[in-house]
Amino acid sequence: MVEKIYLGKQKSKLEMRLEIDLTESHYCKLCSLADSSGYIEIPNRWGIFSLLRKIAYENSIKNGMANEELIRVFGISQRTILTVRKKLQF
């Protein structure tokens, strides 16, 4: 659920490929985040949505929301609810 972007060694090539202008400091910051192959990973929208949804239903479980309400509001299964409840007990 991530997109990989190759930075390369030349800022100008990256700017042309992505059609953006980067300051030297922004480019250096991106390079510091890159892996050894020169790639950075950017989460896609679905990945971000899924993570925020998981945070929301875990917080609702912590706050004592009833199982039926969790199923209705978040569309999660009974199995997911039981798994999260077990995880939160530790």
C-alpha positions in Angstrom: 0.0 0.0 0.0 2.9 2.3 -0.7 4.2 3.9 -3.8 8.0 4.0 -4.4 9.6 7.0 -6.0 13.2 6.9 -7.2 15.0 10.1 -6.3 18.2 9.7 -8.4 21.3 11.7 -8.0 20.2 14.8 -9.9 17.5 17.1 -8.5 16.6 18.4 -11.9 15.7 15.0 -13.3 13.4 14.3 -10.3 11.8 17.8 -10.8 11.1 17.0 -14.5 9.8 13.6 -13.8 7.4 14.7 -11.1 6.7 18.1 -12.6 7.5 20.0 -9.4 10.1 22.5 -8.2 12.2 21.6 -5.2 14.4 23.7 -3.1 17.9 22.3 -2.4 17.0 21.8 1.3 13.8 19.8 0.4 15.7 17.6 -2.0 18.4 17.0 0.7 15.6 16.1 3.1 14.1 13.6 0.7 17.5 12.1 0.1 18.0 11.6 3.8 14.8 9.7 3.9 15.6 7.4 0.9 16.8 3.8 1.2 20.1 2.6 0.0 18.8 2.2 -3.5 17.6 5.9 -3.7 13.9 5.2 -3.2 11.4 6.8 -0.8 8.1 5.1 0.0 4.9 7.2 0.1 1.7 5.6 1.5 -1.2 5.7 -0.9 -4.7 7.1 0.0 -6.1 3.6 0.7 -3.3 2.8 3.1 -3.8 6.0 5.0 -7.6 5.5 5.1 -7.1 1.9 6.4 -4.7 3.0 9.1 -7.0 5.8 10.3 -10.0 3.4 10.3 -8.0 0.9 12.4 -7.1 3.6 14.9 -10.7 4.7 15.1 -12.1 1.3 15.7 -9.4 0.4 18.2 -10.1 3.6 20.1 -13.8 2.8 20.1 -13.1 -0.7 21.4 -11.0 0.8 24.2 -13.8 3.2 25.1 -16.2 0.3 25.4 -18.4 0.5 22.3 -20.7 -2.5 22.0 -19.8 -5.2 19.4 -23.0 -4.6 17.4 -22.3 -0.9 17.2 -18.7 -1.6 16.1 -19.9 -3.9 13.4 -22.5 -1.4 12.2 -20.3 1.7 12.3 -17.0 0.3 11.1 -18.0 -2.8 9.1 -15.6 -5.0 11.0 -16.1 -8.6 11.8 -16.7 -10.2 15.2 -13.3 -11.9 14.7 -11.5 -8.6 14.3 -13.2 -7.3 17.4 -12.1 -10.3 19.4 -8.6 -10.1 18.1 -8.3 -6.4 19.0 -9.8 -6.9 22.5 -7.2 -9.7 23.1 -4.4 -7.5 21.9 -5.5 -4.6 24.2 -5.6 -6.7 27.3 -1.8 -6.9 27.4 
